[in-house]
Amino acid sequence: MAEGTTDSSGRFSIQGSEKEFTTIDPQLRIFHKCSNAEGRCYKKASLEIADEYISEGKVPTKFFDVGNLELKSLSSQDTKDCN
C-alpha cells in the first residue's frame, strides 16, 4: 500500500490506498534496530489498523494516530528480518 520513513525526530505520516474486491486488513509494520544497531537484522513490529480507519476512495475520512510508541514495549511481538 505505502512505505515511509521517520524524520530526524521520529515522526512520520503515511497514507495508502488499495483496490480490492474483498475487505483489506492493513497493518503498520515498523522495522527497527533498537538494541541491535550494529547487526544486519532488523526487528519487525506490526500494528493492526482497525476497520473504523478504513474508508472508501483515496481520501481518508478518519485518521489513525499511533501516538508515541516505545519500541522496547513491542519487543515481545517482534520478529526478525535479515533480508
N, C-alpha and C positions, 0 to 999 in steps of 0.2 A: 504494500500500500504506500508506505512512505518511510524515509530514513532521515536522520538528522544527527547533529552533534550538539553538545553543550557549548556555551560561550565560556569565557575565562572565569566567570562567576558560578558556573554550573547550571545556568538557566537554559531552558530550551522551549521551543514552541514547534509543534508538528501538526500537520493536517494531511489526511489522506482520503482517497475515495476509491471505490471499487464497484464494478458492475457484477452483480450476482443474481442468479435466479432464486437462490435459497438464502437463508439468513447467514450473516457473517459473524465470526467470533474474533473480533480484533483484540490484540494484546499489545502492550507496551513492553518491548524487550530491551533490557539495559545490559550492555556489555561493559565490564569494568575490570580494572586491575588492582582494586583495593587489596592491600595485604599481599600483593604479588606483582609489584611494579616492574621487576626485572625479568620475570618469566615470560614465555611466549604465549601462554594460555590466558584467555580472558574468562572471568566468571560471568555467567549469564543469569540474570534475574528476569522474571516475567510477571507482569501485572495484567489481569484480565480487565477489559473495559466493559462496564455494564451496558446492557441493551438500551437503557434510557439515554445514553450518549450517542447512539447511532441514529442518524437521520437520513431521509431520502434526499437525493441530489448532492451537489458538490459543496453547498454552503451549510455549515453546521448550524443547528438550531439550539444546541446546548453544548457547553464546553466541559471537558473533564479536567479538573485541576488536581494534579498529582500532589501539590503542596511540597513540603520539604521531606525528602527521603533520606533516611540514614541507611546507606547500603550495607553497613555491617549488620543491621537488623534483618535484612533479607537473606543473609548468608545461609540460613538453614534450607532455603529453597533454591539456592544457586546450583547450577550445573557448570561444567567446564566446556569451553570451546577452544580447541587448539589448532584450528584450521588457519 
